[in-house]
Amino acid sequence: MEQKDKINGYDLLAAGYNAGEILGLALSVLEEHFNTLSKEVALVLMKKVLTRPEDFLDDEVLEKLATKIIEAANRPADDTIALLNNVSDYTMYGAGHIEEGAKQQMSVAMKLPVAVAGALMPDAHQGYGLPIGGVLAVKNAVIPYGVGVDIGCRMALSVFDISEVHFFENQDMYKRELIAHTKFGAGHGFHGRYKADHAVLDNPAFNMTPFVKQLQDKAASQLGSSGGGNHFVEWGIIEFETSNEELNIASGKYLALLTHSGSRGFGATVAGHYTRLAKQLCKLPKEAVNLAYLDMDTAAGQEYWLAMNLAGEYASACHEIIHQKLTKAIGAQVLARVENHHNFAWKEFWNGEEVIVHRKGATPAGKGVMGIIPGSMTAPGFLVSGKGATSAINSASHGAGRQMSRTKAIQQISKAEMQAVLKEHQVTLIGAGLDEAPMAYKDINIVMDSQKELVDIIAKFTPKMVRMADDGSRED
């Protein structure tokens, strides 16, 4: 006998079903298998399937409907990827000097379903997505904003066979050459016969996609230049209290060149493009939207990975050209050169499994790995050797870290105050805005004291002549 007063969609909506695929499937099942039941009995059955679908997973007729209901219950609305309910533990260094915003961002990052391990460095401060100074290991995914906008940003140090006395006696010459062979600021580059050449421009990876290919000309024009913001090229005195066998350098004081910059407009454009793509493909809740990730098993993930590595090689080439130009200009011999990068992702092993480690403003500090941790334009920087601390995911800070936002620094620090600090430390400054004033940064000594278990100090670098972007501008 056919069911009288058949159940319709409005009845199921009133019973708690939502409009969509499941409601349609429920009506279809009723029509095909339960059309002889009374409306009341059929409605009771449909309510039971809806409220206790697990009881019907072995039912030959209702198993498909029950499965769909369970899947829908476990799937966030609008295809949003759910964050984990509990925050996995992560290690903080110098927690008392890290702002709450950075800690909150790190906690959100640890809720990502792909997150494996995390750490927060003592120079950490709030950023976009992953905080600056954040280290995050994930499974088979890469987070464009976990790498950052300035892909492959790095430090490079050249130690010369020149004494500090020679530098102090010839500062006019060193200033002239520093100005002549460097260029700074968003969008700035070289043209005509002043353009540099490097094998990186012939890297086949530039042909990977039309998007990357069309950035090759920009990369060529900006090759050997430096960005805005906190990027710099500076002369300073480096002191080795004891001889270093690995670098083959005797104890003493030497003139050194220290540079800080990244992948310029090329890297910034790559970062913007793949961040937008990640947000389209990986929908996360509002608080985690800037942590959108690309699966490494997808074409988009592989594209970004290749583009990121190309940007890293390009950033390294920029430093190489700057150091070559200035080394030649002063007629020096390089005794040692050390380079390390941050704002990058590495494939590494963690607890026996391969993971992708994002270091956004953090220095690789594996056992015996050398790196440079700068202070500010008047504070010392340090040449260090990593201790390979697993709790820090083999990382350390990438600098002193900001204690004052750029806007706040401009509002609260006067030009006279900045000049007084420069004079006190006998530092010559070329360019830079108030947003880069030394007072805007944390005390590098406190930062270094907070990471004694992460690095050993090999040498101390004291800035003496610093060049930065004239207006403190940031990369475009």
N, C-alpha and C positions, 0 to 999 in steps of 0.2 A: 504494500500500500504506500502511495506517495505521500511525503510529508505535507500536512496541511499548514497553511500560513508559514511558508518557507522563511527561514532566517535570511535577512538581507544585510547589506553592509552597515546600515545604520544600527541594526541590532548588535553587530559585533563591535562597532565603535562604542556603543553604550556599555558593552561588557568589558572594555578596556583595550581592545585592539587599536592599533594605529593605522591610518590610511597608508596604503602602499602594497609592496609585494606580499607580505605575510597575510594581510587581510584578504587579498585576492586568492592566495593559496588556500586559506581556510574555507572560503566560499566554494572553491572548486572541490575540496575534499568532502564538504557537506553534500554537495550536489551529486557527487559520484558514489559515495559510500554510505551516507546517512540520510538519504532522502525519505526513508520510511519512518524516521523518528519524529516524535512530536516536537514542536518548536521549543517547548520548555526543556525537554530532555536533551535535545541537541545543544541548546544554549548552555546548560550545565556542563556538558562534555567539553565544549569549546572554552569555557572559563577554566576548567581543570587543566586543559592543555596549556593555556596561557600562563596560569599561576604556578604549575608544577610540571614544566615540560620534560624534566629529567625522568619523570615516571613513565613517559611514553616513548623513550628512545628504543625500546625493544618491540614496540607496536608496529606491525607490518604496514598498517594504513597511515598511522599518525606520526611515524618516525620522522619523515621529512619536514612536516610542519613543526614538530617539537625542536628539531635541530635548528631550523631557521630562527625560531624564537630565542633559543639560547645564544646563537651567534649574534643576533641583533642586540641582546642584552649586554654582551661583552664588547660591542663595538660602539665607540663614542659617536655622538651625533655629527652629521656633516663630514664623515670620514676623518675626523680629527683623531690623531694618534694620542692615545692616553698616556699620561706620565705615570711613573710608578708612585704608589701611595707613600712609601717610606723612602727617606733619603739615605742612600748608602753612605757610610762613613768616609770622610776624606780628611787628609792631614793639613793643618794650617801651621805656618811658621811666622812668628811675630804677630800672633793674632791680636794682641793689644793695640797694634798700630795699623790695623786694617779696617777700613770703613765698613759699616754694616751693609751697604749696598752691594759691595763686592762679595761678601759672605752669602747674601741672599741669592745673587746670581749663580754662585757656585753650587748652592743647594738645589736650585732649579736644574742646573746642568746634570747633577747626579741623579735626577729623577728620569732622565731620558732612558727609554727602554734599551738603548744600545750601550749605555754607560757601564764601564767595568771598574774604573778606579779614577780618583781625582786627588789633586793637591793644590794648595793656594800658597804662593810665594810671599815673602815678607814685604815686597814692594807693591803688592796687589792694590788695585783700586777699580772702581766701577767702570765698565765699558759697555759695549753692545754685545749681547749674547753672552759669550764666555767673558768673565772679567779679565782685565789686564793683569797678568801675573797668575792666570789660571792654567792648570795643566789637567787635561782630561783624556783618558784612554777609553776608546770605544771599540765595539766589535764591528768589523766589516762595513764601516761607514766613515764618511768624511764630512765635517761641518765647515762650510766656507767662512762663517763668522766666528768659528772656533779657531780658525787660522788668522783671520783679521783682514783688514783692507790693504795694509802694506805688506803684501806677501813676501816672505823671505827677508824681511828687514834684518840687518845684521851689524855687527861690530867688526872692524878690521884694524889690526895694530901692526905697525912696522917699527922695529927698533933699529936705530942707525949707529954707525961707528963715529958719532959726533958727540962731543962732551957738552954738558950743560953750559959751561963757560962760553963756548963758541956761540951757542944760541943767544945767550944774554948780551954778548958783545955785537951781535949782528941781527938784532930784532927787526930793523927796517927791511933788511933783505928777506927775512922769513915772512914778514907781513906782505911784502910785494909779491912774492911767489905764491903765497896762499890765495891772494885775491886773483892773481893772473890765471891760476889753473883750476879754479873751482867755480861752479855755478849752482845757485840755489833757487828754490821756490816752486810752487805749483805751476805746472805748464812750461817751465823754463827748460831750455835745452840748447843744443849747438846746431849751427847751420854752415853749409858750404865747406870750406877747407878746414873749419874748426871741428867738424864732426869726427868723432873717434870711430875706430873700427875694432871689431872683436869677433872671434869665431862663433860666439853665442848667436850672432845675427844670422848665421847659416844653419842653425839648428833645425832639422827637419820638423820638429814639433810645431814650428810656426805655420806649417801647412796642414795641421791636424783638422781645422775647421775654418770656414770663411770668416767667422767671428775673430778667431785668434790671428788669422792672416792679415786682416785689415788693421791690426794693432802694430804690425811690424815697423811701419814707417815712424810711428810715434816712439817706439822703443829705440830705433836707430838715432833719432834726433836727441833723445834724452840720455843716451848712453854716456856714462862718465859724469853725470850731474847728480846733485843731491836734492832731496825733497825739502819741504818746509817743516813747520812745527819744531820738534825736538831733534831734528837731524843736524849733524855738524861735521866739520873737518877741523881738527885742532892739533897744534903743536903742544907738546908737553914733555915733562921730564919723568922718565920711568926709573925707579930704583929697585935693584935686586940686592937685598941684604945678604944673600948667599948666592953662590954660583948655581946655575941650573944646567944639569947635564943634558936634559932632553933638548933644550934650546941651544946648548953649547955657549952659554953666556956667563962671563965671570961676574962676580959681585961688583956693584958700582952703580953710577948714575949715567943715563944715556938720553939723548934726544930721541923722541918717538913721535910718530904720527898716528892719530886715532881718528877713525871715521865711523859715522853712524848714519845709515840711510838704507833704503829698500829698493823696491822694484818700480818706483815712480808711477807715472800715469798708466803704464802697461799693467802692472799688478793691480792697481786700484780698479781699473775697468774690468779686469778678469774677476776680481772679487765681487764687484757689484752685479755682474751678469749671472754668475753661478749662485749667488745668494738669492737673487730673484727666482731663479729656476728651482732652487731647493725649496723655497717657500711655496711654490706652486705644486711641487711633487710631494712634499712632506708637510702636511698640515698639523701644526702643533697648537696647543692651547696658547692663549694670548701671552701669558708670562714667559713662554718658551719659544715664541715665534722666531726670534733671531738665532735660535739654535737648530734651525731646520737643517737636516742632513741628507746627503746623497748616498744611496746604497752603492757599495763598490762593485756589485755585480751588475750594475746598470751602465748604459752608455754614458749617461750624464755624470755618474761618479767617476768613470774612467777618464772622461774628457777633462773634468776639473783636476783630477790628479796629475795628468800630463801637463796641463796649463800651469798648475801650481809649481810643479818642479821646474818648468821652463822659467817662470818668474823668479824662482830662487836662483837659478843659474845666471839670469840677467842681472839680478841685484849684486851677485858676487862679481860679475864682470865690471859693473860700475865702480865698485871699490878698487878692483885691480887697476883700472885705468887711472883713477885719482892717485893712487899710491905710486904708480909708474911715473906719472907726470911730475909729481913733486919730488920723488927720489932723484930723477934726472935733473930737475931744476936746481937742487941744492948740492948736486955732485956727491951724493952719499952712497955708502954701501949698506945694504940691509943685512943686519946680523941675524934677525929672526922676524918671522911674520906669523901672527895668530889671527884666525877668523872664526867667528861663530854666528849662527843665526837664530832668530826666534820668529814668531808669527808664521808657523809652519806646522806640517803634520808629518810624522815619521812612522814607518812600519817597524814595530819593535815587538819583542816577546815579553809577556807579562804572565807570571805563574804558569809558564809552559804553553801558552797560547799566543798566536799572533794577534796583536791589537794595533790600532792606529792612535798614536799619541799626539794630541794637539798641545802645542806650547804657544799660547798667545801672550807674548811678553814674558817669556821664561827661557832661560839659558839651558841647553843640554849640559848635564853634569854627570855623565856616566863615569865609571872608575877611570881616572887618568885623563879624561877629556878636558882639554884646555878651553878657556873662555875668558871674555872680558866683561866686567860688570862696572859700568861708569857711574859716577855720582851726579854732579851737575857741572855747570861751567866754572864753578869755583871750588867744588868738592872733589876729592880724589876718586879715581877709579881703581879697579884691581884686576890684575891678571891672576886667574885662579885655575886650579885643577880639581875636577869633580871627584867626589868620594863614592859615587854610585849608590846613593841612598834610595832604597826601594820605596820607602814611605813617601818620598818626594817624586817618585816615578823618574828617577835619575835626572832631576832638574834643580835649578837654582833661580834666583831673581835675575832679571835682565837689566837692572839699574836700581836707582834709589826709589823710584816711584813717586807719583805726584801726591801731594797732600792738599793741594789747592787746585780747583778746576781752572781752566784757562780764563774763563770769564771772571771768576773771583780774583784771580791774580791780577788781571788788568784793572779791576776795580779797586783793589786794596793796596797794590804796590806802586809806589811812585818811581819815576825815572831817577830822581835824586837818590832814593834808597838803593836802587839797583846799582847805580854808579859807585856809591859808597862801598858796597860789598865787593865790587870788582876791584876797586882801588886797594881795599884792605888785603885782598888775596893776590894783588899784583898780576891781574889777568887782563889782557887786551882783548876786547870784544869787537867783532866786526859783524854788524847785523843783529838780528834777534829782537823780538818784541818783549813786552813786560810779561807776557804769558809764559816765557821761558826763564824768568828771574829765578835765581838760586833758591830764594825763599819759598817758591812754589813746590819744592821737592822735599821729600823726607830726608832725614839725616842718614847718609849712607853708612855711617859707622854703626848706627842702631840696626840697620838692615843687615849688614855683614855679621853683626853679633848674633842675629837671629837665625843665621844659617851656617853656623860653625860646623854642624854635622853634615852639611851638604857639599862644602868646598874647602880646599886649602888655599891660602893666599900665597902666590909665588912672587909677585912684585906689585909695587904701588905706583900708579900713574898720576901725576899732578898737572892739570891743564894750565897752560900759560898764554896761549893765543888761540882764540876760538872764533870760527866763522860759522854763521848760521844765516838762514833766509832773512833778508832785510826787514820784512814786515812780520816775521813770525808766521807766515802763511803755511797752510797745510796742503798736502797733496790733493790734486784733483782726480 
